Amino acid sequence: MAKHEIRSQLPGMFYRKPSPEEPNYKEIGDTVEVGDVIGLIEVMKTFTPVSVDTAGKIISFEVDDADAIMPGQVLAVIEG
């Protein structure tokens, strides 16, 4: 199976959950479909969803919740 990297389109902070008291959007091992949200990027209090563009299974997150990220940085890897 092929591996597909989900990369950031923006600089900012990466969050794996919609709010501090809610669970993560997805976990390692979860199956994802095209369009599923795996996290949010926050830039100056504006939150942009990070959606996957391929179906498969999440095999890793390359950044932690609340990490600062840069454009082009790998956020997650999907096998599909």
C-alpha positions in Angstrom: 0.0 0.0 0.0 1.1 3.5 -0.7 1.9 6.1 1.9 0.5 9.6 1.6 1.7 12.6 3.5 -0.7 15.3 4.7 1.1 18.6 4.7 0.3 22.0 6.1 -0.8 24.7 3.8 -0.3 27.4 6.4 2.0 28.5 9.2 0.4 28.5 12.7 -0.5 26.1 15.5 -1.8 22.6 14.8 -4.5 21.2 17.0 -5.8 17.7 16.9 -9.1 18.4 18.5 -11.9 21.0 18.1 -11.6 22.3 21.6 -9.5 21.4 24.8 -12.4 19.4 26.3 -13.2 17.4 23.2 -11.5 14.2 21.9 -9.0 14.2 19.0 -10.6 14.3 15.5 -8.6 11.1 14.6 -6.2 8.7 16.2 -3.4 6.6 14.8 -5.0 3.5 13.3 -8.2 5.2 12.5 -9.7 4.8 9.0 -10.2 8.1 7.1 -12.2 9.0 4.0 -11.6 11.8 1.6 -12.6 15.1 3.3 -12.3 13.8 6.9 -10.9 16.5 9.2 -7.8 15.4 11.2 -7.0 18.7 12.9 -7.1 22.5 12.8 -4.5 25.1 12.0 -4.9 28.3 14.0 -3.5 31.6 12.6 -4.3 34.8 14.5 -7.5 33.2 16.1 -8.7 31.9 12.7 -9.1 28.2 12.6 -8.7 26.3 9.3 -9.6 22.6 9.1 -7.0 20.1 7.8 -8.8 17.6 5.6 -7.4 14.5 4.0 -7.4 14.1 0.2 -7.1 10.3 0.2 -8.8 7.4 1.9 -6.9 5.0 4.1 -5.6 4.5 7.6 -3.6 7.0 9.7 -0.3 5.4 10.5 1.4 8.4 12.2 1.1 12.0 13.3 4.3 13.8 12.7 3.5 16.8 15.0 1.9 16.9 18.4 -1.2 18.8 19.5 -0.5 22.5 19.9 2.8 22.4 17.9 3.9 25.3 15.9 4.0 24.4 12.2 5.3 25.8 8.9 3.9 25.5 5.4 4.8 22.3 3.7 5.5 20.5 7.0 4.2 16.9 7.2 1.3 16.7 9.7 0.3 13.0 9.3 0.9 10.0 7.2 -1.9 7.9 5.7 -1.5 4.4 4.2 -4.1 3.7 1.6 
